[in-house]
Amino acid sequence: MVSALEKLGIDVSKDLLIKDISSNFKYYLLTKNDILLTKEYQILVRDGKIASQIFIELEKIGISNVSIDRLDHSKIEQFRREVKINAHYSRKK
């Protein structure tokens, strides 16, 4: 996974974080089945094109449980003001 992200230009030392790690070890003691370890990562992406490329590359290597956690925009406050102004003027009509 790391090499696939690096191939896309992701700086994994800054933009890849481990969000959560869990296992079923407590059930292993009872059932003696294999221990399942789950890791959840968070990747900081700065544009939609790279985000879609990440989805494609992760699917190629067998990682399909991928989701977008949050979207943000550098002009979000400006967009909010514009929406409020437009809503205010549309109510007056």
Stockholm file with secondary structure:
# STOCKHOLM 1.0

chainA/1-93         MVSALEKLGIDVSKDLLIKDISSNFKYYLLTKNDILLTKEYQILVRDGKIASQIFIELEKIGISNVSIDRLDHSKIEQFRREVKINAHYSRKK
#=GR chainA/1-93 SS CHHHHHHTTCCHHHHEEEEEEEECHHHHHHHCCCCCEEEEEEECCSSHHHHHHHHHHHHHTTCCCCCCCCCCCTTHHHHHHHHHHHHHHHHHC
#=GC SS_cons        CHHHHHHTTCCHHHHEEEEEEEECHHHHHHHCCCCCEEEEEEECCSSHHHHHHHHHHHHHTTCCCCCCCCCCCTTHHHHHHHHHHHHHHHHHC
//
